[in-house]
Amino acid sequence: MIYIKRIINRKPIEERCEYPYNIPSILHMDEFEFRESVTFITGENGAGKSTFIEALAICAGFNPEGGSPNLNYHTYDSHSSLFNDLKLVRSAYRNKDGYFLRAESFYNVSSELDRISGRAFQMINYGGMLHEYSHGESFLALVQNRLSGNGLFIFDEPESALSISSQFRLLIRMKELVDNKSQFIIATHSPILLSYPGADIYRITNNGFESVTYEETDQFKLTKYFINNYPKMLDELGVSEDNNI
């Protein structure tokens, strides 16, 4: 299911001179199309993944710090002005559920839920009080209990708090939600999440967004090389036992 079809950059190219408009993901983007139920954005630190995802989420009606569209709170304005220059094009379908999971500010979401709701509400919707979970457990509690079908889910580096086995569980839950008419847009570094079958993967380069296969991602290639050659790579990095004098 596709709820967001594409996003259009209305900022004239000649005016994209300053941050955040001059980062590659934005500078070279006039229009970005969503073709699959799962879309991944990947790239090096500082490439603009989170800036793009954040602006997209705000345009879709979410709080910049994360949460559902119904959460209206604010702790610190760190988001860029990019959302003012982006236009969202929706499909003919309307999502019934939605959530913006922003890893770095999920603590703020949990605190806001504590402020406006009681234990009974969080037990029903999240399986428990989020602040009583570990960081990773709270992510899984959200995904397993709060998210439902017909949903638009925008995630920014959800793997940051998840173990490998927990990332496997996230893949399973994503498949369940996609089968129940949901759309995911995810910024990630995880070679595990990127393996989701049939997903569109875009790597941010100096030329903007580049469509790549799973096997073409740096996450796949470097992880595979490291696992198969880790003694050699540790030596090349200068952290092998022979270098410990």
N, C-alpha and C positions, 0 to 999 in steps of 0.2 A: 504494500500500500504506500502511496506517495501523497503526503499532505502538503509539503513544501516542494514545489516544482523547480523553482530557480530563484536566484537572488541577483539583483542588478545593481551595479555600482554607478550611481548617478553623478559622482564627482568627475568633472571634466579632467581628462588626462593631463592637461597642462597645469592643473592645480594640485596634482598629487605630488607635492614637493616636500612636505613635512610629515613627521610621524602622526598617525599610523598609515597615512596614505602612500608613503614611499617605501614601505616594506614590500618584498616581492609578491606575497600572496594577494596584496591589494593593488599595488601599482599596475600590474599587468592583467588584472581581472576587470573586465567590463560586464561579464555575465557568467554565472556559475549554475549549471544544471544538475539537478538531482534525478538520477535515472533508476536507482535501485532502492529497495527498502532499507538497506544498510549502506552508509557512505562513511568511509574513513578518511581523515585528513592526517597526514604524517609529515615529518620533517625534523630538521635539527632544532635545538633550543634557540629561541629568538627568531625563528623563521616566520612567525605570525599565526601559528595554529590557534592559540588561545584567543588572540585578538579577533580573528575571524569568527570563531565559534561564539565568543561572547557577544559580538555585534549581531550575529545571526539570531541568538537566543533572545536578545532584547527586542529585535524586530518582530519575533514570533510571540511576544507578549510576556516573556519571563523576566523575573527580577535579575538584575546584573549579578547578584551574589548567589543566585541559584534558588531552587525550589520549584513549586508548582506555580501556575499563573495566579493562584489565589493568595500567594504569600507576598505581601507588600511591606517590606521593611528595608532598613538601610543602616549599615554600620560605618562604612567608609567608601567613598566614591573613588574607585580605582579604575573604572572602565573608561575606555576612550570614547571620543565623539563619533567614531566611525558609523555607528548605527544610524545617525542622522542622514547619512548619504547613501544608505542601502535601501532598496525597495524589494520587498518579499512578494513573490508570485505564488499563490496557493493553487492547489488543484480544486476540482469541483467537490472533493470530499472534505469533511470536517472531522478533526480528531476530537474524541470525547475525553481523552486523558492527555496529560503532558507533564514533563519534568525536565528541568535543567540541572544536571548533576555536575557541579563545578568542584573538583576535588579540593582545591586550596581554600574554599570558603564554606565547605559543608558543615564545619563546626558552627558557623553563624546560623545556618539553616536549623541545626539541631537546637541551638539556643533560642531561636525565635519560636520554634514549636513548643519548647518548654514554657515560654512566656505566654503564649496565646491558647494553649491546650493543656489538658490534664493527662494523667496516666491512661485513663480509659480510651481516649482518642488515639493515643500513640500505640496502645496495645492492639487496637482494631486495625489501624492503618499501617503500622510499621512493625508490628510483632513485639513491641516493647519500647521502652524509653531509649531514644537514640544515644543519649549521653551515658547510658549504662552499658552500652556495647563498646568494644574496641573500635578503632577507626575503620578497620577492614570489615568487621562484623556489621557496623552501621550501614556501610555501602550495600552489603548483601541483604540486610534487612529491608532496606529501601527497595531494592530490585525485586526481591522475592514477594514482599507483602504490599508495597504501596503501588507499584506500577501494574496497570491492567491493559487490556486490549484496546484497539482503536486509539493508540497513543502516539504522540510525537515526543521523542526522547532525544535530548541533546546532551551529550556527555563530553566533559573536558578531562582527559587523562584519568579515567576511572580506575586504571590499573595501579595507580600510585599507592593505594593502601591494601592491595589485594595480593595474596600469595598466588603461586602458580595454580594450585588446586582450586582456589577461589575464582581465578580467571576462567578456569574450565567451567565452573558453575555459572559464571556470568554468560558464557557462550551458550550454555543450555537454556538459560532463561531468555536470552535474546531470541533464540530460535522459537521458543514458545510464544513470545510476544509478537514476533514477525508473522508467525502463522495465524495470529489473532489480529491481523490488520494493523500492525504498528510500523512506524518508521524510526530508524536510528540515524543520527548524525554524530560521529564520534571523532574527537582528536585524540590520538594515542601514539605511544612509542612501543606498544606491546606486540611482539611477534605472535603471541598466542591469539589475541583478539583479532589481529589482522588476517588470520587464517579463515575467518568466517566465510563459508562458501557463497559465491555469487555476489559478494560485496563489491562496490566500486571503491578503489583505493586511489587517492590523489596525494602525490608527494610534492611538497613545496620546494621549488628550486629558485635560482636567481631569475628565472624566466616566468615565475608564477606557478600555477597548478599544473602538474604533469600526471596524467593517468598512467598507472603502472599495475602490473600483476603482483600477486603476493610474492612470488619468487624474485621479483625485481626490487623489492624493498630492501633498504639497508638493514632493517630489523631482521629479515629472514637471512640475508647473506652473511652478515656479521655474526649472528647467533650461531648459524650452522658452522661457519669457519672456526669460531672459538671452541665450540663443543668438540669438533673433530680434530682440532690442532691446539688445544689449550696450553700444553707445555711450551710449544714453539712460540705462541703468541705472548705468553707471560714473559718469556725470555726477551722477545722483541720489545716488550713494554718496559723491560728492566726491573721486573718484580719477581723473577724466578729465584729459587733457593740459591743458585750460584751467585746471585747478586747481593745476597745477604751476608756481608762480611763483618 
